[in-house]
Amino acid sequence: MGGKRQKTAQEQRYQQRVNEKMPRSKTVSQCARAFIAGGLICCIGQAVRVFGETTLHLDAEGVAALTAIVMVFLGATLTGLGVYDKIGTWAGAGSIVPITGFANSIVSPAMEFKREGLILGTAAKMFTIAGPVLVYGIGASVIVGLIACLLAK
C-alpha cells in the first residue's frame, strides 16, 4: 500500500544522465586544502606570538594584541594586493575561518566600491559583510555574559 513507486524507464534514463553529467564531489581534497591553509595561517600566527613573547618580551595581553594586529594587517594587505583571493580560491574555508578571513571580509567590499568614492564607496561598503557578523557576535557575547552572570549567582 505505502510502498515506493517504481521509476519509469524515462525517469531512469534521466537519472542516469544526471549522474553522468554531475561533477564528482571533491569533499576530501577540499577539506585537505582547508586544513593545510588554515594550519599554515595558524602557524604564522603562532610564529608572531612566539616572536612577541621571546623577542619583544610582551605579557599575555600584549602578545594577544600583537598577534591579532599582525594577522589582520597581513589579511588586509594580501587582500589589497589580490593575493588573498587566490588563497581563498585554493583553500576554501581554510582561509575564511582564521582572523585573516575577517580582515578579508572587510577589505574586499571596500575595494570593490572604491570607484564610488572614499565616503559613499569605500567607507559605506566596508562593513557590508563583516557588519552583521560583528552585530550578531557582540549580541551573542552579551547574552552569554548575562546568562553566565545569572548562573554564577
C-alpha positions in Angstrom: 0.0 0.0 0.0 2.5 2.6 1.1 5.4 1.1 -1.0 7.9 3.0 -3.0 6.8 3.8 -6.6 8.9 2.3 -9.4 10.6 4.7 -11.7 9.6 4.7 -15.3 12.2 4.0 -18.0 12.3 7.7 -18.9 12.9 8.7 -15.3 15.7 6.1 -15.0 17.4 7.3 -18.2 17.1 10.9 -16.9 18.6 9.9 -13.5 21.5 8.1 -15.3 22.2 11.2 -17.4 22.1 13.4 -14.4 24.6 11.1 -12.6 26.9 11.2 -15.7 26.9 15.0 -16.0 27.0 15.9 -12.3 30.5 16.9 -11.2 32.2 14.5 -8.8 32.4 15.5 -5.2 35.8 16.9 -4.1 35.0 17.0 -0.4 38.1 15.1 0.7 40.5 17.3 -1.3 38.7 20.5 -0.3 38.9 19.5 3.4 42.6 18.7 3.0 43.2 22.1 1.3 41.2 23.9 4.0 43.2 22.1 6.7 46.5 22.9 5.1 45.7 26.6 4.5 44.1 27.1 7.9 47.0 25.3 9.5 49.6 27.5 7.8 47.8 30.6 8.7 47.7 29.5 12.3 51.4 28.6 12.2 52.1 32.1 11.0 50.0 33.4 13.9 51.9 31.2 16.3 55.3 32.5 14.9 54.1 36.1 15.5 53.1 35.0 19.1 56.4 33.4 19.8 58.2 36.5 18.4 56.2 38.7 20.7 57.0 36.5 23.8 60.6 35.8 23.2 62.0 38.8 21.3 59.7 41.6 22.4 59.1 40.2 25.9 55.4 41.1 25.9 53.0 39.9 28.5 50.0 37.7 27.6 47.7 40.7 26.7 50.4 42.3 24.6 51.2 39.1 22.8 47.5 38.6 22.0 47.1 42.1 20.7 50.3 41.9 18.6 49.2 38.6 17.1 45.7 39.9 16.2 47.0 43.2 14.8 49.7 41.5 12.6 47.3 38.8 11.3 44.6 41.4 10.5 47.2 43.6 8.8 48.5 40.6 6.8 45.0 39.6 5.7 44.1 43.1 4.7 47.3 43.7 2.9 47.1 40.4 1.0 43.5 41.2 0.1 44.6 44.6 -1.2 47.3 43.0 -3.4 44.8 40.4 -4.7 46.7 37.5 -3.2 44.2 36.5 -0.5 41.5 35.9 -3.2 43.8 33.4 -4.8 44.5 31.7 -1.5 40.8 31.6 -0.8 40.1 30.1 -4.2 42.5 27.3 -3.5 41.9 26.9 0.3 38.2 27.4 0.6 37.0 27.6 4.2 40.6 27.3 5.5 41.2 30.9 4.5 38.0 32.4 6.0 37.9 30.8 9.4 41.0 32.5 10.9 41.2 36.1 11.8 42.7 36.9 8.4 39.4 35.9 6.8 37.7 38.6 8.9 40.2 41.2 7.5 39.5 39.9 4.0 35.7 40.3 4.6 36.1 44.0 5.5 38.7 44.9 2.8 37.1 43.1 -0.2 33.8 45.1 -0.3 35.7 48.3 0.4 38.0 47.7 -2.6 35.1 46.7 -4.8 33.3 50.0 -4.3 36.3 52.4 -4.1 35.3 53.8 -7.6 32.3 55.3 -5.9 34.5 57.5 -3.7 36.0 57.4 -0.3 32.9 58.1 1.8 30.0 56.7 -0.3 32.1 53.8 -1.7 34.8 52.6 0.5 33.6 53.7 3.9 29.9 52.8 3.3 30.6 49.3 1.9 33.4 48.3 4.3 31.1 46.6 6.8 28.5 45.1 4.4 29.8 41.6 5.0 31.5 41.9 8.4 28.9 44.2 9.9 26.3 41.5 10.5 29.0 39.2 11.9 30.0 41.9 14.3 26.4 42.7 15.4 25.5 39.1 16.0 28.8 38.3 17.6 28.6 41.2 20.0 25.0 40.5 20.7 25.6 36.8 21.4 28.5 37.7 23.7 26.2 40.0 25.7 23.6 37.3 26.0 26.2 34.6 27.0 27.7 37.1 29.5 24.3 37.8 31.1 23.5 34.1 31.3 26.9 33.4 32.9 26.3 36.2 35.3 22.9 34.8 36.3 24.1 31.3 36.7 27.0 32.4 38.8 24.7 33.9 41.5 
